[in-house]
């Protein structure tokens, strides 16, 4: 069984698409004959991320990380995030001349620019330097691939996402939300880059529900006392809330994918979103949602979409197929390296 070390600065107790994706990857890789060895902030000293204390950044001497990697001696290294841990593992790979891949999950340049006066092009320059050192950079959608290629990123490979269709389905307990209908739902981090205000400011009949936590929560709760803020929910609690709602509103303009949209559709919820990368790739012209620059019009029109159609579209995306795609990328770069080495 091949041993793949996956390094990620994002891990529990964080709840986000990166963590969910890596959890599923680690779960399904053994089914394909590979073992996932997770290298995360667990076991290291950490400090809170400036402006986002829920995220903890690893503080460890490079030598201690290098010793861990030497002891594991994996067959392949995949670096999932561009944080302190990711940079330390990248350094080890380059020093040891070890093949590695990376993945691009988050638009950090836009997220940083939303908080600090840092030019987006500068940040992309750092990310380009980080990812181009690897044998391949995995991206989740065609839109992101085109965008990064235009910014000079090389060796881009597709790695999609999936959904747990057994957990998220329309037949769950719809009585958990005793609110006027229709119920419009948002699930995700409550942070400035998610553009949640664009959803909460809409003039919609019925009720609005927000599930999630983050640095913008207190401010939004004060500004919108009419909205039901339910905090963080996971597992069956989250699945029940999806099934009990009528429309999923995804106001983000910066997400690279949006696993929550698949979870919503698997639960029978139509999606209302802006026509940008993420929604364009996940929903597109599938008939499971409405994409419109007028988010209010999209939310109202989405109510006419059948729950059955939404479920059908979501079922086209499984974590098993996403894991196979990841492993094919890894084996592919090793085949390419071997053919070049013996050419």
Secondary structure, 3 states (H helix, E strand, C coil): CEEEEEECCCCCCCCCHHHHHHHHHHHHHHHHCEEEEEECCCCCEEEEECCEEEEEEEECCHHHHHHHHHHHCCCEEEECCCCHHHHHHHHHHHHHCCCEEEECCCCHHHHHHCCCCCCHHHHHHHHHHHHHCCCEEEECCHHHHHHHHHCCCCCEEECCCCCCCCCCCCCCCHHHCCCCCCEEEEECCCCHHHCCHHHHCCCCCCEEEEECCCCCHHHHHHHCCCCEEEECCCHHHHHHHHHHCCEEEECCCCCCCCHHHHHHHHCCCEEEECCCCCHHHHCCCCCCEEECCCHHHHHHHHCCCCHHHHHHHHCCCCHHHHHHHHHHHHHHHHHHHHHHHCC
